[in-house]
C-alpha cells in the first residue's frame, strides 16, 4: 500500500478533538514497551492544524514517556481507504452505535481493503482500525450472519458471536459429511437394517395418507441392539436416550403398569443398551454431538464413568423433570418419600454449542394419553430442553422412543431430521399415529392438507 511519508511533529502541539472520547484507552503496557524498544511503527494522523484524528493510544504513550516529538501523517494526504479506516474507528468509538452497525461497518471496510489490495487479512484490518485481532474476527463472523435472526436479533454482540460460531460449526460439519459420503459411500439398496427406512412397516404402504407415510419414516419398529451395528447413514448430532433404567420396573406394584403395559427393565438390559451406544458411537454420532440421557441415580457412577471413558464430557449438573402432578414411585412407604422428579445427564461429544440457553429444570405433569408408554416423557418438557440444541441442522436419534414424544418434540422445533426406534410393535404403531396427527395439525394450521 503506497502511503505518504511521515514527518516529525511536537507532541506538545497536538490538540485532541472535542468528541466523545472512548471510556478507556485500555492497558498501555505492551504498547509502551514496544515504543520504548523499537519506536513508533505506525504514525498518528493529524490535520494541518495539529488536531489528532487517529492514534490516541500511541500519542498518550509519548506523553507518558515524555517523548518530545512523534511521527505523524496529515489527514489530507490519506487515501480513500485510509480515510474509510478513520471513519470505522470513529464509529466504533460511539457508544450509542448498535453493535449490528459496528459489524456492518467493519465488514464494509474489510471487503473494500480486499478489493483494493487483493492480499489483505483480518490482522491488517485490526491494525488499521485500532481494534484487537480477536475483536475484528468476532465482528466479521457476526457480520456474515446478521440476516439470521438468531444472530442479528441477539441481545448482545457476545451472544450473537456464540450463535454465529455455532451455526458455522454446524454448516462446516454438514459440508464435510456430504463430501465424505460422496467419496466413500457407493450407491446401494436402502434397507431397514442398513439406514433405517420404513420399508418393512405395514403402516408405510402407498395406499395410506401422506402424513402416515412420513410418520413411518420417522418411527421404526426395531431393536437398537440389532440396528446400531449395521447403521451406515448420516451421523446424528442429538441423542435422546430414555433406556429402561435397570430398576426392575416390571416387578413393581406401582406406575399404572396394569393399564400402561410392562417392559424389560433389569440392569442387564440397561447396560447392554448403554454399551451398544458407546461401542457404535463413531458410527452413530457426528464429531460434535449432545446426548440427553435419562437415568436412575442407582447407576449414576457407572453411567458417568462409561461416558467419560468413551471421551465424552458429562455436565456436573442434571437436567430435571419435576412431575407437577406429584405422580411417582415410593420405594418403601414406611421409610421414604414419593420420588416425583427424573434426571438426565447432559453428555457432550466434541464441542457442540448451545442454540438457546434454557433452565435446567422443567415442571410438567405425567402423560395420561390413551395407550401411552408407561415411562413416556411429556413433549412440552422435552421441547424445553431440546431448544438448547435443535435447529435445521439437527439430526436427532432416540434409540428407544416409546410413544415417540422425543421425535414429535424435535420435529415441532424444526429439526432437520428425527428418527425413533421402538422394539414393541404396538408402541411403535401408537407413536406413528400420534406423529401423523401432529403433522396433520401443523399443516392444517398453515392452510394446507396432508
N, C-alpha and C positions, 0 to 999 in steps of 0.2 A: 504494500500500500504506500503510494507516494504521499509524503506529508511535507508540509512546510517546515523549515528549520526552526529550532527553538532559540530563545535568547535569554540572557540572564536579566532578572528584574529584582529590585529591592523588596524584601519581604515586608518591610515597614510601610511600603507604599501601596500594598494590596488592600483593597476595600472589599468587605463582604456585602453581598446584596441583601436588601431588606425583603427577604422572602421567608416563608415559614421553614425554619431550619429543621433538619432531622432531629429527633428527640435525643439521639446519642450518636457519637461518632464511632462507638464500639471500642473494642480493645485495640490500642495502637501499638502494643508491644512489638509484634512481629514486624510491622511496617517501620517502626523506629529503628529496630536492629538492622533491617535491610538498608535503610537510608544511611545509617552510620557506616555500614560495611562497604556498600557498593555504590552509594549515591542514589540520586533520583533517576529512575528508569523512564517514567512517563511524565512529561512536563504537565503542569497545570494549565488551565485555559483561562485567559483574562481578555477583557475587551480593551480598546485603546485608552480608556480612562483608568485602567488598572483594577476594574471590578472582577472579582473571581466568579467564574461560571462553572468550573469543574475542577475537582481536586482538593476539596476541603480537608480531607484527612491528611493528604501529603503536605498541604500548607500548614496545618496545625502542628505536625511533627517538626517542621522547620522552625515554627515559633517556639515550640517547647525546647528544642535543642539550641536555640539562639543562633541559627544559621542566618547570616545577613541577606543572602540572595537565593533565588530559586529559579529554575528553568521554567520558562513559560512559552506558550504559543498563543497567538492572537485569534480571537473568535472569528474575525472576518477573513482569516486565512484558511479556515477549515473547509473540508469538502462537504458535499451534501450529506454523505453518510455519517461523517463525524458530527455534524450538527444534529442529525437524527439521534445519534447516541446521547447527545446532551439533553435532547427532549425526553428520551426514555428515562434518563437519570432524574430529570426534573419531575416527571410524572410519578415515578416510584417514591419520591420523597413526600408526595402529597398524601397525607394520612387518610384524607376523605375519599381517595380514589378507590373504587371497588376492586377487589383482587382479581376479578374476572377481566377488568380492563387492563390491569397491570400485565396479566398473562398475554393478552392480545397485543399489547404494545411491544413487549419483548419479542414475541414471535414475529411481528412485522419487521422489527429491526434485524433479527437474526436471518430471516429469509432475504431481506434486502442485501445484507452483507454477503450471503452466499451467492446471490445473483450478480453482485458487483465483482467479487474477487474469485469466485469458484472455490478455491481452497480456503475454507473458513470453519471454525469449530465453536462449540459451546464455550470452551475455555476462553477463546478470543472475545466472544460476546461478553462474557463475565468480566474480563479485564477492562473492556472498553466502557461498559456502562457502570462500573464500580460496584458490582454485586459479587457475592461468592459464587464459585462454580457450582456448588450444591444447590444454591437458590435458583440459579438460572436453569439448571437441569430440571428442577421441580416445576418452574413456571412453564417451560416448554412442553413437558409431559402433559400438564394440565391443559395447556392451550390447545393441544391436538384433540382433546375430547370434551371441549366446552359445550358442544351441541348435545351431548348426552346429559340428561337432567340429573343423573346420579352424580355427575361431576360438576356441571355448571350450576346446578341448583343446591350444591352443598353449602353448609353454613359458613365454613372456613376454608382457607386455602389448604390447610393441612389435611382436612377431611377429603377435599377434592383430590389432592395428590394421592392419598391412600386408595381412593376409588379408581383413579386413572391407572395407577400402577397395577392394581388388581385386575382390571379389565385387560390391560396389556399382557399380563402374565397368562391369563386365560386364552386370549386370542393367539398368542405365540404357541401355547401348548396345543391348541386345536390345529394350528397350521402344521406343526411338527408331526402330529399324529396323522394328519392327512397325507403328508409326504411319505412317512414310514409305511402307511397302509398301501399307498400307490406302488411303492418299490417292492415290498416284501409279501403282500397278500395277493396271490393269484386268484382269479375268479373261481368260485366253487359253489356247489349246491348249498343252499341255506337250509339247515335243519334245526329242529328244536334243540338238539343236544349241542350243536356247533355254536350257534349265535343267538338262540333264544327267539325264534319266531313262534307264531301261534298255529303252525300248520297242522298240528296233531289234535287241536281242540275242536270238538263239535260246535262250539259257540262261534267259531270263526268261519262259518260257511258263507258262500256267496249270497245265499238267499236271505241272510239276516240283515237288519238295518245297519247303516254305516257306523253309527255310534257303537254298536255291539262289536263290529269288526275292529274298530280302533281299540276298544277296551280289551279285546282278546289279545292284541299285540302288546299290551302293557302288563297284563296279568297272566302268568304261565302256571300251569299245573306241573310242578317239577320239584325234585329233591335237590336242594343246594349241594348236598354231598356228591351227587352224581353230575350235576350241571357244571359246577365251578371248574373241575379239572379239564373239561372239554371246551370251555368258552374260548372263543378266538375273535371276538368283535372288538369294537372301540372300548377303551377303558372308561371306568366311571370315576367321577371326582366327588361324589357324595354317596356315602353308605348310610342307610338307616337299618340298624340291627336290633331286632327285638326277639332274640333267640329265647327258647324256653330257659328259664332262669336256673334250672337244675335243682329245684327245691321240692320235687315230687308233688307237684300240684295235683296230679291225678289221684293222689291218695287223700287229698284234703276234703274236709266236710264243708268247706266254705267256697265262696266265689261264684255261687249260682251255677255250679257245674252241671246240675241236672238239666237245666234249660239251655245251657250255652255250650255244652259239649266238653270233651276231655281231649288232652293231647299229651304225648310222652314228654315228661319234664324231669327226668332223672339227671344227675350230674354227668353221666356218660354221654347223654345227648348234647348237653350244653358244651362240653369240652370238645366233642367231635366237630361241632359246627364252628367253634372258635378256631380250632386247629385247621380246619379246611379253609377258613377265611385267610388265615395268615400264610398258610402254605401256598395259596394261589394269589396272594396279594399283587405280585408283579403282573400276573395275567389279568387281574380284575381292575386294578387301580391305576390312575394316572400318577404322574410324578408329584403332583400337589393335590391331595385328596383329604376329605374330612369324613370321619365316622362318628355318628351319634349312636352310642352303644348302651342300650338299657341292660341293667344287670342287678343282681342281688348282692347286698353287702356281704353275704355269706362267702362269696368268692371274689371279693374286691382285690386282695393281694395277688392271687393267682392270675386274675384277668389283667390287672395293670402290668404285672411282670411279663405276661405274654406279649402285650403290645409294645412295651419298651424294648423287650428283647428282639422284636422284629424291626426296630429302628423308628418306631413312632413316638410322638410326644403326647403325653396324657395331661390335660389341664388339671391343675391341682384342685379345682372345684368341680362340682357336678352340675348338670342341668337337672332341674327338679320339676316334676309334675305334681302339684298339690290337688288331690281329689276333693273338690269343694263340696261334694255330696257326702263326704266322710265315709265312703264305702271302702272297705279294706279288710284285711285278714288279721285276726287275733290269734297268735300262735299258742297262747296259753291264757285263757280268760281269767284264771286265778292269780296270774302274776304280771301280765304285761298289757300295755295299751294296744288299741287298734292301730295298725300301720296304714296311714292314709296318704302316703306320697310314694312316688317312684323316682329313681335316679338313673341318669345316663352319663356315661363318660363322654367327654369331648376329646376325640382322638384325632391327631393331625399327622399325616404323612407328607413329608416335604414342608412347604411353607405356603399353604393356602391363605388367602386374605379374606377378611370379613367384608361382606357387601353392606351390611347394616347392623349396627350394634343393638343387641336386644338384652332384656333382663334374663337372668339365668333361672328364674322360677316363673311358672305359669299355673294359674288356677283354672281348672275345668272339671266338670262332673264326669263320672264314668259313662261309657257308651251303653245305651239301652236300646239300640236298634234291633229289630227282629233279625234273628239268625246271625247276630254279631259274634265275632270270635270272643272267647272268654277273656282274653287279655288285650283286646283292641285298645289302641291309644286314640284319644279324641283328635279329630282332624284340626280343630282350631288351635290346640296346643302344639301339634306338630308344625303347623304353619308358622306359629310364633317363632319356634326355634329354627325352622328352615329358612326364614327370612334372612338369617345371618349369611347364608351361602347360596341361595337359589337365585339364578337368573337364566338368561337364554343360553349360557354356556354350560349349564348344569346337566350332567348325566347321572341320574340317581338310580341306585340299586337297593332293593330291600330283599335279602335272601330268604326271609320267612315272613311274608307280608300279611298273613292272617286275613282280615277283612279288607285289606287294601287301603287303609286310611293314609298311609305314607305316600302311596302313589298319587292318590287324589290330591293330597296337600301339595306335593311337588308340582303337579301339572297346573293346579289352581294358581300357583305363584309364577307360572311362566317358564318352568324348566324346559330345557331343550329336549330332554328325554327322561323317562322314568320307567323302570321295569321292576315288577314284583314277582317273586316266586312263592308258590304256596303248594305244599305237599298234599294237603287234603283237597280232593276234587270238589267237595261240597262248598268249602270256604272259598276256593278259587272261583267257582261259579258265582257265588254271592258277591265277591269282590268285583268281578267283571260287570255284574248287573248294576252295582252301585256306582261304579265309574262311568258306565254308559249313561246312567241317569244324570250324573253331574255334567257330562259332556253335552247332553241334550239341553239341559237348563242353561248352560253357558251360551250355547249357540242361539237359543231362542231369545235370550237377553239381547243378543246382537242383531236380532231381527232375521235370523237365518234358520233353516231347518236342517236337521241332522238325523 
